[in-house]
Amino acid sequence: MEADRQILEHLEPYLRETAPDGTAAMLALVARDRVPLDADELSAAIRRALLVVAAGGDVRRDLALDDAAVARLAEDVDDPGRRGALVAALGDLRAQADDLPAAAGALDGLLADEDRAWRALAAAILADELTDDE
């Protein structure tokens, strides 16, 4: 948990300057390790989402939470237990963010909208995959 707090402190200045979708994805990425995602299932879902990214034009474009590729990945790996794990992880992060206004506000927004939080996780995973080779 101390590591999560340090990450939040490090991200706080960036969260103030980043668009809401990017902020949501950054925070979901911090929570990612506590969401049980089967490696083979996730790999297949990422490949399908990457095809949607490629079909949409510039693969280097910024991904929004309503991007078709993000929606595809979110749908492919959706599961109530996984969503519950994400919400729990975001709640744990929120408990550590009281004196970090940008993180606290963004986490409150994610906790208030589980679907948005789930798409934020999908966007974070997909963005991470797209930047792996760079």
C-alpha positions as CSV (number, residue, x, y, z in Angstrom):
1,M,0.0,0.0,0.0
2,E,2.9,2.4,0.7
3,A,4.0,1.8,-2.9
4,D,0.5,2.8,-4.1
5,R,0.7,6.0,-2.1
6,Q,4.1,6.9,-3.6
7,I,2.7,6.3,-7.0
8,L,-0.3,8.6,-6.3
9,E,2.1,11.3,-5.0
10,H,4.2,11.0,-8.1
11,L,1.2,11.1,-10.4
12,E,-0.6,14.0,-8.7
13,P,1.0,16.8,-10.7
14,Y,0.3,14.9,-14.0
15,L,-3.3,14.2,-13.0
16,R,-3.9,18.0,-12.7
17,E,-2.7,18.5,-16.3
18,T,-4.1,15.4,-18.0
19,A,-7.5,15.1,-19.8
20,P,-10.1,13.2,-17.7
21,D,-9.8,10.0,-19.9
22,G,-6.0,10.0,-19.4
23,T,-6.3,10.6,-15.7
24,A,-8.8,7.7,-15.4
25,A,-6.6,5.4,-17.4
26,M,-3.5,6.3,-15.3
27,L,-5.3,5.5,-12.1
28,A,-6.8,2.3,-13.5
29,L,-3.3,1.2,-14.5
30,V,-2.1,1.6,-10.9
31,A,-5.0,-0.7,-9.8
32,R,-4.4,-3.2,-12.7
33,D,-2.2,-5.7,-10.7
34,R,-5.1,-6.4,-8.3
35,V,-7.5,-7.4,-11.1
36,P,-7.3,-11.1,-12.0
37,L,-6.9,-11.3,-15.7
38,D,-6.1,-14.6,-17.3
39,A,-3.0,-14.1,-19.4
40,D,-4.1,-16.1,-22.4
41,E,-7.6,-14.6,-22.4
42,L,-6.2,-11.1,-22.1
43,S,-3.6,-11.7,-24.9
44,A,-6.4,-12.8,-27.3
45,A,-8.6,-9.9,-26.3
46,I,-5.7,-7.4,-26.9
47,R,-5.0,-8.9,-30.3
48,R,-8.7,-8.4,-31.3
49,A,-8.6,-4.8,-29.9
50,L,-5.4,-4.0,-31.8
51,L,-7.2,-5.0,-35.0
52,V,-9.9,-2.4,-34.2
53,V,-7.2,0.2,-33.5
54,A,-5.6,-0.5,-36.8
55,A,-8.9,-0.3,-38.6
56,G,-9.5,3.1,-37.1
57,G,-6.6,4.9,-38.7
58,D,-3.5,6.2,-36.9
59,V,-2.4,3.6,-34.4
60,R,-0.5,6.4,-32.5
61,R,-3.7,8.4,-31.8
62,D,-4.7,9.0,-28.2
63,L,-7.3,6.5,-27.0
64,A,-10.4,7.8,-25.4
65,L,-12.6,5.7,-23.1
66,D,-15.3,5.6,-25.8
67,D,-12.9,4.5,-28.5
68,A,-14.1,1.4,-30.3
69,A,-11.0,-0.6,-29.5
70,V,-11.2,0.3,-25.8
71,A,-14.9,-0.8,-25.8
72,R,-14.0,-4.0,-27.5
73,L,-11.3,-4.9,-25.0
74,A,-13.4,-3.9,-22.1
75,E,-16.3,-6.1,-23.3
76,D,-14.0,-9.1,-24.1
77,V,-12.6,-9.3,-20.6
78,D,-15.6,-8.1,-18.7
79,D,-16.5,-10.2,-15.6
80,P,-18.4,-9.2,-12.4
81,G,-15.6,-10.6,-10.2
82,R,-12.9,-8.6,-12.1
83,R,-15.0,-5.5,-11.9
84,G,-15.4,-6.0,-8.2
85,A,-11.6,-6.4,-7.8
86,L,-11.1,-3.2,-9.8
87,V,-13.6,-1.3,-7.6
88,A,-11.9,-2.6,-4.5
89,A,-8.5,-1.6,-5.7
90,L,-9.7,1.9,-6.7
91,G,-11.3,2.2,-3.3
92,D,-8.0,1.3,-1.6
93,L,-6.3,3.9,-3.7
94,R,-9.0,6.5,-2.8
95,A,-8.4,5.8,0.9
96,Q,-4.8,6.9,0.4
97,A,-5.6,10.1,-1.6
98,D,-7.3,12.4,0.9
99,D,-4.6,15.1,0.6
100,L,-4.1,14.6,-3.1
101,P,-7.0,16.6,-4.7
102,A,-6.5,15.6,-8.3
103,A,-6.2,11.9,-7.5
104,A,-9.0,12.0,-5.0
105,G,-11.4,13.7,-7.4
106,A,-10.6,11.4,-10.3
107,L,-10.9,8.3,-8.1
108,D,-14.3,9.5,-6.8
109,G,-15.4,9.8,-10.4
110,L,-14.3,6.3,-11.2
111,L,-15.9,4.8,-8.1
112,A,-19.2,6.6,-9.0
113,D,-19.2,5.0,-12.5
114,E,-18.2,1.4,-12.6
115,D,-18.6,1.2,-16.4
116,R,-16.2,4.2,-16.9
117,A,-13.7,2.6,-14.5
118,W,-13.8,-0.6,-16.4
119,R,-13.3,1.2,-19.7
120,A,-10.4,3.1,-18.1
121,L,-8.7,-0.2,-17.2
122,A,-9.2,-1.4,-20.8
123,A,-7.8,1.9,-22.1
124,A,-4.8,1.6,-19.8
125,I,-4.1,-2.0,-20.8
126,L,-4.4,-1.2,-24.5
127,A,-2.3,2.0,-24.3
128,D,0.4,0.0,-22.4
129,E,0.4,-2.6,-25.2
130,L,0.7,0.1,-27.9
131,T,3.6,1.7,-26.2
132,D,5.5,-1.6,-25.3
133,D,7.5,-1.5,-28.5
134,E,8.5,2.2,-28.2
